[in-house]
Amino acid sequence: MKNMDSVLKKTKSSSAQEFVNNLLNEGAKYTCDDLSEDFLNRDDLPSFYNEEIFRRGQRFFYKHVFALLFSKILGLITVLSVPSILKVVIFTKMSGTEVTAYKRYAANILHMMVWYGSDFKPGSKLWKSIANIREQHNSTSNRICSAGMNRITQKDMAIGQFAFLGISLCRSKTLGIHKTSNQEWEAFIHVWRVIGYLIGIEDRFNLCDGTLEEVRERCNILMVQVFRPNIEQKDENFIKMSRYMVHGLWCINILIKFETVMYYLHILTQNEISNMKLQSTCYKLNSSQKFNLNLLITIVYMLSWNWFRIFLNYFQILSLWLMKVFPVLAAYQFGLSNARVRILSNNKTN
């Protein structure tokens, strides 16, 4: 029986490695925008879409909203380490300061909250949000092409998809996501398979088109073989843009500090770990930063207690509501004129 389990594990790992190789090689040859169409006028849902599973995946997000939002911030930094994506982010000049980074990533989070909280059907707020994102991607891709750079590719889009679920899926315990069932994770993956499809990722490159074990192994391979070397390289622009992001998003999660987050992230990319006993050889912390790291580790551990998870979830939901209605911390940090971020207004892109 053990030999059979070992064979199955190797087969799954080999299949996941094949997917990643295809994504990195073939996915880099196909753009995400050459098949773009008038998305708002479409009324067809993906053939694999399941309303019950999709709603279950949305509920799973809110069950672990604090941990999953923290995971997303780490995922966004991870994705920035990829040179092709970093070049696009720098080119857009939308994240080159703390305030512009705040506006960019706050808008990103607000779109995400629409996806997790709205009905999925043509004409819905979710549908219009997806159309907005597609328009932004296509516009950016056209602009960078005009500037002599490569268009946004299927590989870039799938790697961007990783930011929303990859780290949380393969490092769940070390991010405070406890007591979850396979059914919940499968529903969460279904949400991102659907969204990936809608934003233009082909099925053969869709990170979430597979079983729970396959998707988790793909994410783990990307963590170890792709993201870890890039993070360890500590490219100057990667560090600068990541710093702007973390400082910009402080008003969404006051616990995050740049040095601590980078140290924590590097540990997460090393291997599948169940504790934080490993140390980063690339990122160093002073005494106060070590205190912040230990506080973060303690909070992650305490998220296994339901009452504490519920308490932090309410705290996080409140901060997201304030960001949308009256962003107090953002106003304190960046000024009232820069604090308000809108993504959809009067059914039009804003």
Buried (B, 14 or more C-beta within 10 A) or exposed (E): EEEEEEEEEEEBBEBBBEBBEEBBEBBBEBBBBEEBEEBBEEEEBBEEBBEEBBBBBBEBBBBBBBBBBBBBBBBBBBBBBBEBBBBBBBEBEBBBBBBBBBBBBBBBBBBBBBBBEBEBEBEEBBBBBBBBBBBBBBEBBBBBBEEEBBBBBBBBBBBBBBBBBBBBBBBBBBBBBBEBEEEBBBBBBBBBBBBBBBBBBBEBBBBBBBEBBBBBBBBBBBBBBBBBEBBBEBBEEBBEBBBBBBBBBBBBBEBBBBBBBBBBBBBBBBEEEEEBEEEBEEBEBEEEBBEBBEEBBEBBBBBEEEEBBEBBBEBBBEBBEBBBEEBBBBBEBBEEEBBBBEBBEEEEEE
